[in-house]
Amino acid sequence: MKVLRSVLAGIFTGIITIILFVFGISLNFKYTITDTIGEVVKKGITDNIVNIVSEHSEMAVGEIRTEVDKVFTDNPKVKEMIEHCFNKAMDILNGKNITNLNLQNDIETIINENQPKLEKIGINISEEDKQKILDFVSSEDFNNKFNEVVDKIKGNVPNEALKVFDILNFFMSQKFRIILMCTFVVLLILIALLKKSFYKWLTNLAIATIINGILYSIIFGIADWLLKSKEDLNISLSNFTQYGYIMLIVGILSIILNIVINKICKKRTIKKQIKTEEKSNEYIDEKK
């Protein structure tokens, strides 16, 4: 029976290892594409705004760029716009023909919301400037740049993956990740029940996370280096390698926690044994 419990715990640990690996890809794949596309879109728009505003502003170009970059950093509306761009990219990867991102309303809202703040520091965006910016966003040149980036991503994704992008959309969804995490928790509980311990499952967690940490650090570390060596492809896999480092940290902490709890439990067991022996000796003495 003990052997069977150990075998089942081992199988569950293997499944947890796979779940954490799949979860990492599901979590980071979207961020990688979003970051890549987001940088291109934001750079194209901010460059255009800076060029237009600097034509009639007394501020230095560097100062204008700094302030415009602030507007496009950690801005909820910008994040919505990037999410919209990601969805368009997924449509293109699914084989759809997208000629225009239709970002005019988003950009107009971002400018209008931040215009008072920019005017206070001397950056004035006139209605004419605004129209020029909106014309640029809807221009063929801007939209072609977006399509070029998506085509580069497409060129680095295996054909087999492109055929199942509908499945990939579900794979990257919040619903799928919730299913993975629920399964992960259930398996850890089952391991704890098999081991009849409230903490020994930490060893299994450590094994699963350290394996993932090593795999992610090596595989995606090498892949990131290879992608960065391609000058025409600005894709970073740092999210994947960071996930690997987090897995390693979780694994190491699980081992340390397991050791600490194990020592505490042993000390308590020894104290209980000593107390039991003392009571036993007292009882014997009384009998004598």
N, C-alpha and C positions, 0 to 999 in steps of 0.2 A: 504493500500500500504506500509506503514511504517513497519507494522508487517511482511509482506511478505519479505521485504528487510532484516529485522533482521533474519528471518528464513533462508533465502538463505546465508546470511553472516555466520550464525552458521554452516550450512552444509559445506560451503567452508572451514571454520576453521577446522572442523572435518577431511575433506579430506587432508588438509595441514598437520595436525597432523600425519595422516597415512603415507603421503609421506615422511615426515622427519624421521619417524621411519624406514621405508623401506630403505630410502637413507642411514641411519646410518649403517644398517646391510650390505647393498651392498658395502659400502665404507670400512668397517672394517673387514668383514669376510675374504677377501683375505689377508689383512695385517696380521691377526691373524695366518692364516695357513702359510703364507710366513715367518713370524718372527719365528714361531716354527720350521719349516723345515730348514730355513736359519741358525739358531743357531746350529742345529745338524750338518749340512753339514760343516759350517765354523769351528766349534770346532773340528770335526773329521780331517779335512784337516790341520788346524793350529797345532794341537797336533802332527800330523805325521811329519810336516815340522820341528817343534821345536825338536822333538826326533832325527830326522836324522841329522840336522845341529849341534846340541849340542854334537854329538859324536866326532867331530873334531874341534869345535870352542873353543876359549879361553874365550869367553864371558859367563857370568852367564846365566843359563837357564831362569831366570826371565827376564833378559834384552832382550834375544832373543825373548821370547814370546811377550813382549811389542812391539818390532819392527815389528814382523810378524803380530800381531793383527792390527797394524796401516795400514799395506798393505791391510788388508781385511775389513777395516772400510771406509765407504763412497767412495768406489772404483766403478766406473761405470761398469767395467767388472765383478766385483763380483755381482753387482746388476743384471746384465744380466744373470749370472749363477744361481742366486737364483730364478729369474723369470722362467728360464728353469726347475729348480727343482720343482717349483710350478706347471707348466704345466704337468710334469711327475706325480706329486702327484694327480692331477685331473684325469689323465688317469687311475691311479690305483683305485681311488675312483669310476671311471666309470666302473670298472671291468676288465680293461686291465692288462695283466701280463708284468711288467717292470722288467727286470733282471739287466740292466745296465743303469746308468744315462748318460754315455758318456760325462763326464766332462773333459776328458784329454786335449782337445784343449784349453778349457777355462783356466784351471790351468796352462798350459804351457805358455799361453799368459800373464797371471797375473805375473808369475815368471819372464819371459823375460823382461816385461815392468818395473818391480821393482828391478831387479837384480843390476843395477848400483847404485841405491840408497842404497840397502842393503850392497853392497860391501864397500861403503864409510864408513859405521859404523862397518865394521869388520865381517859381516855375508856373508860368501861365500857359494853359492850353486853350486856345481860342476855338470857336466853332469851326473855323476853317481847318485848323490843325486836327481837330477831332475827326473831321470828314476825311482828311488825308490818311489818318491812321486806319479808319474803318475801310477806306478804299484799298489800303494795303492788305488788310486782313482778308478781304474778299478777292484779292488779286490772284491771278493764275500762278504767278511766281511763288507767292507764299504757300499756296496749297500744293504746288508741285514739290516744294521742299519737304513738306509733310509726307507726301506720298513716297518720296525718295527714301526717307528714313524708314518708313514701314517696309518698303521693298528690300532694304538692307537687312532688316530684322527677319523678313520672310526668307531671304537667301541663306540665313544661318539657322533656320528651323528645318528639321528633316521633313521630307515630303509626307511621310507617314503621319506626322503630327498635324500637318496642314489639313489632311483628310478628315481629321476627327476634332476640328476646332469647336464644334457644337458641344462635344463631350468636354473639351478643355474649358469652355465657358462655365460648365457646371463644376468642373474640377477646381476652378479658381473662386467659386462662390462661397459666401459666408455659410450657407446651408451645409455644403460639403465639409467645411472645416469643423462645424459644430458636430456633425456625425462622427468625424474622426476623433475629436476630443472626448465625446461621450463614450465611444468604444474604448479609448485609451484609459479613461477613469474606471470603467467596468472591469477591464482586464487587470488593472492594478489591484482592485478590490478582490478579484478572484485569486490573484497571486497571494495576497495577504491572508485570505481564508485557507488556501492550500498550505501555506507555511505556518499557519496558526500563530501569527505574530503581528503586532501592530506596527513594526518597524522594519522587519527583514526584507520587505518588498523594495526597500531603498536600494538594495544591492542590484536587483533586477532593473530598476530604473537607471541606476548608474551605468550598467552594462549597455542598455539601449541608447542612452544619451551620449556616452563616450564613443560608441561605434559611429553614431551619426555625426558627432563632432569631428572625428577623424576623417570620415568620408567627405563631408561638406568642405572641410578646410583644405583637403588635398585636391579633390575633384574640381570644385569650383574655384579654388585658388589658382590652379593651372589653367582652367578655362578662362578666368578673368585676365590672366597674364597674356594668353594667346589673343584674346579679343582686343586688349589694349595695344598689342603689337600691330594691329591693323589700323592704319591711320585714318581710313575712310569710314570706320565703324566706331561710333562713340557709345558703346554699350558697356555698362559696368555691372559686374556680378557681385559687388561688395555686399549686397543684402544677403546673399547666400552664404558667403564666407563668415559674415557676422553671426548668422544663425548657427553656423558650425561652432563658432567660439562660445556662443551662449550655451549650446548643448554640452560642450566640454566643461564649462563652469558648473552647470547643473549636475553633471555627472560627478565631478570632483566634490562638490558640496554634499551630494547624496552619500558618497563614501564616508566623508568626514562625519556627517550626521549619524550615519549608521554605526560607526565606531564609537562615537560619544554616547549614544543611547545604549549601545551594547554594554559599555563599561559601567554606566549608571545602573543598568539592570543587574549586572553581575555583582556589583557592590551591595545592592539591596538584597539580592539572594543570599550573599555571604552573611550579611547582618541578620537576616531572618534565621539562617542556619545556626548562627552563634546564639541567638536568643532562644531558639528551640532547644539547643544543647544545654544552655544554662538552666532553662525551666526543667528539662529532663533530669539534670544533675541535682537540682533542688528537690525534685520529687523523690529521687532515689535516697537522698540524704534524710528526708523526712521519714521515709519507710524504715530506714535503719534505726 
